[in-house]
């Protein structure tokens, strides 16, 4: 399945087709059952630059090996959401996030190409008021000629 292969290339290295469909089902049920608190705002690189200038925190949800491979947007908070097998603990992640940034204010999520943060931001939009998702992730940031720094 091409979607599973694409997700594997985006960081879900051990994702199987059955676990992919389970993830899709869970996210679909969440989106139907739980009303959103805030709308997720997808942004491009220019908007990210503007938000950085305004001091809006950027949360990089990738893994340490990905941060090392590409670098990070300067000033990003590094907080892995999914491990290499696609496992996560949303409650613990949100608690850690709340200890690192003011979750009563807007924040930006970034991953490799925007796939993981698209899912995370939909869930997080039920918890927080304003969540921005960088549509093309760090790959789009780098392709556009923007700089990264070592983590």
C-alpha positions in Angstrom: 0.0 0.0 0.0 1.6 3.3 -1.1 0.2 5.3 1.9 1.9 2.9 4.3 5.2 3.2 2.4 5.0 7.0 2.4 4.3 7.0 6.2 7.3 4.7 6.7 9.5 7.2 4.8 8.1 10.0 7.0 9.2 8.3 10.2 6.8 5.4 10.8 9.5 2.8 10.0 7.8 -0.2 11.6 4.2 0.7 10.5 2.2 -2.3 9.2 -0.9 -2.1 7.0 -3.2 -3.4 9.8 -1.8 -0.9 12.3 -2.2 1.9 9.7 -5.9 1.1 9.4 -6.3 0.9 13.1 -4.7 4.4 13.4 -7.0 5.7 10.7 -10.1 4.2 12.5 -9.1 5.7 15.8 -8.5 9.2 14.4 -11.8 9.0 12.5 -13.7 8.0 15.6 -12.0 10.8 17.6 -12.9 13.4 14.9 -16.6 12.2 14.9 -17.1 11.8 18.7 -15.0 14.6 20.2 -15.9 18.2 19.2 -12.9 20.4 18.4 -12.1 23.2 20.8 -10.1 25.1 18.1 -9.6 24.9 14.4 -6.2 23.8 13.3 -4.5 26.4 11.1 -2.2 25.0 8.4 0.6 27.4 7.6 3.4 27.8 5.0 7.0 28.8 5.6 6.3 32.6 5.3 3.7 32.4 8.1 6.1 30.3 10.2 8.7 33.0 9.8 6.1 35.6 11.0 5.0 33.5 13.9 8.7 32.9 14.9 9.2 36.7 14.9 6.1 37.0 17.2 7.7 34.5 19.6 5.1 31.7 19.0 6.8 28.4 20.2 7.6 25.7 17.6 7.3 22.1 18.8 9.3 19.6 16.7 7.6 16.3 17.2 10.1 14.2 15.3 12.6 11.7 16.8 16.2 12.5 17.8 17.6 10.7 14.8 15.5 13.0 12.5 16.6 16.1 14.3 20.2 15.1 13.9 19.7 14.2 10.2 18.1 17.6 9.1 18.7 20.0 12.0 15.8 21.9 13.5 14.2 25.3 13.2 16.2 27.5 15.6 14.5 27.8 19.0 12.3 24.8 18.5 11.2 22.7 21.5 12.0 19.1 20.8 9.3 16.7 21.9 8.9 13.4 20.1 5.3 12.2 19.7 5.6 8.9 17.8 8.4 6.4 18.3 9.9 4.6 15.3 7.2 1.9 15.6 4.4 4.5 15.6 3.6 4.1 19.3 2.7 7.2 21.4 1.4 8.2 24.8 -0.7 11.3 24.1 -1.5 12.0 27.8 2.2 11.9 28.8 3.2 14.0 25.8 0.6 16.7 26.6 1.8 16.8 30.2 5.4 17.2 29.1 4.4 19.9 26.5 2.5 21.8 29.2 5.7 21.8 31.4 7.7 23.2 28.5 5.5 25.9 26.9 2.4 27.9 27.8 -0.3 25.8 26.3 -2.9 28.6 26.9 -1.2 30.5 24.0 -0.8 29.5 20.3 1.9 27.1 19.3 3.3 25.6 16.0 3.8 21.9 15.3 6.4 20.7 12.8 7.5 17.2 11.7 9.3 16.0 8.5 6.6 16.7 5.9 3.5 17.6 7.8 1.8 14.2 8.0 2.4 13.5 11.7 1.7 17.0 12.8 -1.5 17.0 10.8 -2.8 14.1 12.9 -1.4 15.5 16.2 -2.7 19.0 15.6 -6.3 17.7 15.0 -6.1 15.9 18.4 -4.4 18.8 20.1 -7.0 21.2 18.7 -9.4 19.5 21.0 -7.2 20.4 24.0 -5.9 23.9 23.1 -7.1 27.1 21.6 -4.8 27.8 18.7 -2.6 25.2 16.9 -0.6 25.9 13.8 0.6 23.0 11.6 3.5 23.5 9.2 2.1 21.9 6.1 5.3 20.8 4.4 7.3 20.3 7.6 11.0 20.7 8.0 11.6 19.2 4.5 9.6 22.1 3.0 11.4 24.6 5.2 14.8 23.3 4.0 13.7 23.1 0.4 12.7 26.8 0.5 16.2 27.7 1.6 15.5 28.4 5.2 18.2 27.5 7.7 18.3 24.9 10.4 20.5 24.5 13.4 21.9 21.5 15.2 19.6 20.2 18.0 
